[in-house]
Amino acid sequence: MVIFFTYKTLRYIIIRVILMYFNENNYDYDKMVSDIEKLSVFGDIKVKIIGKSVLSKNIYCLKIGHGKKNICYIGTHHSLEWISASLLMKFSYCILNSANSKTRYLSYSISELLQEVTFHIMPMLNPDGIDIINNKIVDHTLYEKLIEWNKGDDFSFKWQANANGVDLNHNYDAGFEKAKALEQKYGVKGPSNTRYGGPYPESEPEVKSLCDYIRQTPLSLLITYHSQGEVIYYDYNSKVPKNSKELGKILSRKTGYTLDNVEGIASFGGCKDWFIDKFNKPAYTVELGKGKNPLNFSQFDKIFNDNIESMILLPFIC
């Protein structure tokens, strides 16, 4: 029996095989789910599903601790920035293991921390985007749309958006109309691999699920982890909540990252912007590592060591 493939189908298969090889170090959705199952043996964690992605993947939240102060850490708004999910999963393991063994971590009592604080950790807000860069999309109709939006088929170094071609960190209700005007300046006219904020705020199920969850959870602090640049953004449209800059300086000192103000199209429509605008509480965008996304996993140890103390300290003092 002889099987014939069209050129497009054969090209699709070859690309998938090549990208599976090159992306073997990427932290993907399946690895995260497997790691969450391993964390479930610890007593101080509750695993929640706060919503579904466009392609019906779970949006996970790890609730760790039982204190009255609520802290939210979010990773992987952008699919090429999967290293942020790795950071949050290792952080979760370290604090759970330390509390379980009743040992101190970096001189901090994690048991005491988890008496005061409840962490709400969302390692992977954009699981569909992760599948796209790892070339795991099997729906050929969707695949052809993605190629069109990506202006080519090499997703592994370009794709930041979700499966609707929406940049999740431009989909929040914070200066949304200003962001849409800036899209025109940047030549973004519709679904794309990056910068397209969607038709309206919270149009995307990933962002809507997160916002609904936060609206029901009185947070004291929110940090979204991105890459790259080793920089920290702390304000929104010149709005700076009480103690934000002071906490930002501590965050900067502990990480070695530069505290700065964001400019251009990234100034509006982001998660940090929305939280500051709606709740007037401290929020930060932390850009991990240096180089070009996706960062090589060889940077991970440095990224973890740069950030781990601030991730423990800020909840104590905010």
Secondary structure, 3 states (H helix, E strand, C coil): CCCCCCHHHHHHHHHHHHHHHHCCCCCCHHHHHHHHHHHCCCCCEEEEEEEECCCCCEEEEEEEECCCEEEEEEECCCHHHCHHHHHHHHHHHHHHHHHHHCCEECCEEHHHHHHHEEEEEECCCCHHHHHHHCCCCCCHHHHHHHHHHHCCCCHHHCCCCCCCCCCHHHCCCCCHHHHHHHHHHCCCCCCCCCCCCCCCCCCCHHHHHHHHHHHCCCEEEEEEEEECCCEEECCECCECCCCHHHHHHHHHHHHCCEEECCCHHHHCCCHHHHHHHHHCCCEEEEEECCCCCCCCHHHHHHHHHHHHHHHHHHHHHC
